[in-house]
Amino acid sequence: AEVPLSTPTTVTVRWLQNGQPVAAGTPVTFTTTRGTVTGSPALTNASGDATVTVSSTTAGGANLVASGGGATAQRAIEFVASTAASIDAQAS
């Protein structure tokens, strides 16, 4: 999944156990290998959804990890620039 640089982006995980949502209020801790996560730990709602915001000022790949209730899940994300900060050109 691509996430624009310097743009806080909402991420939601749906936590299921045996095909059913975990109990509302279950804490889910989020971490990332690049950038920041805001709102962690997040509490699940009645559907098992837990939501945080991720952002980064540097481009590149990252792993977003969610853990809670003895289980862990991860997803690769890519922080990408939506506009170039500069362009270098050489005459030929």
C-alpha positions as CSV (number, residue, x, y, z in Angstrom):
1,A,0.0,0.0,0.0
2,E,1.3,3.5,-0.8
3,V,1.2,6.3,1.7
4,P,2.0,9.9,0.6
5,L,4.9,11.6,2.4
6,S,4.1,14.0,5.2
7,T,0.4,13.2,4.9
8,P,-1.2,11.5,8.0
9,T,-3.1,8.5,6.7
10,T,-5.6,6.4,8.5
11,V,-5.0,2.7,8.8
12,T,-7.6,0.3,10.1
13,V,-7.2,-3.4,10.9
14,R,-10.1,-5.8,11.6
15,W,-9.2,-8.2,14.4
16,L,-11.0,-11.5,14.1
17,Q,-10.7,-14.6,16.2
18,N,-12.2,-17.8,14.8
19,G,-13.9,-15.7,12.2
20,Q,-15.6,-13.4,14.8
21,P,-14.6,-9.9,15.9
22,V,-12.6,-9.7,19.1
23,A,-14.4,-8.1,22.1
24,A,-14.9,-4.3,21.8
25,G,-12.2,-2.5,23.7
26,T,-9.4,-5.0,23.0
27,P,-6.1,-3.0,22.7
28,V,-4.1,-3.3,19.5
29,T,-0.5,-2.0,19.5
30,F,0.8,-0.7,16.2
31,T,4.5,-0.1,15.3
32,T,6.3,0.8,12.0
33,T,9.8,0.5,10.8
34,R,9.7,4.0,9.2
35,G,7.8,7.1,10.3
36,T,5.4,7.4,13.2
37,V,2.2,5.9,14.4
38,T,-0.3,8.1,16.2
39,G,-3.1,6.6,18.4
40,S,-1.4,3.4,19.4
41,P,-2.5,1.4,21.2
42,A,-5.9,1.6,19.6
43,L,-9.0,-0.1,21.0
44,T,-11.2,-2.3,18.8
45,N,-14.9,-1.4,18.2
46,A,-17.8,-3.9,18.0
47,S,-16.7,-4.9,14.5
48,G,-13.1,-5.7,15.7
49,D,-11.7,-2.6,13.9
50,A,-8.8,-0.7,15.4
51,T,-7.7,2.6,13.7
52,V,-4.4,4.6,13.9
53,T,-2.7,7.2,11.7
54,V,0.7,6.7,10.1
55,S,3.0,9.3,8.5
56,S,6.6,9.7,7.5
57,T,8.8,12.6,6.2
58,T,11.2,10.1,4.4
59,A,10.3,8.0,1.4
60,G,10.8,4.2,1.4
61,G,9.4,0.9,2.4
62,A,8.2,0.1,5.9
63,N,6.5,-2.7,7.8
64,L,3.4,-1.8,9.8
65,V,2.9,-4.3,12.6
66,A,-0.3,-4.7,14.7
67,S,-0.3,-6.9,17.7
68,G,-2.8,-7.8,20.5
69,G,-4.3,-10.7,22.2
70,G,-1.3,-12.9,21.6
71,A,-1.4,-12.5,17.8
72,T,0.6,-10.3,15.4
73,A,0.0,-9.2,11.8
74,Q,2.1,-7.1,9.5
75,R,1.7,-5.3,6.2
76,A,4.3,-3.8,3.9
77,I,3.7,-0.2,3.1
78,E,5.6,2.3,0.9
79,F,5.9,6.0,1.8
80,V,6.1,7.8,-1.5
81,A,6.6,11.4,-2.6
82,S,3.6,12.8,-4.5
83,T,5.6,15.8,-5.9
84,A,9.3,16.0,-6.5
85,A,11.3,18.2,-4.1
86,S,13.8,18.9,-6.9
87,I,14.8,17.7,-10.4
88,D,18.4,17.5,-11.6
89,A,18.9,17.7,-15.4
90,Q,22.0,17.7,-17.6
91,A,22.1,19.1,-21.1
92,S,23.2,16.6,-23.8
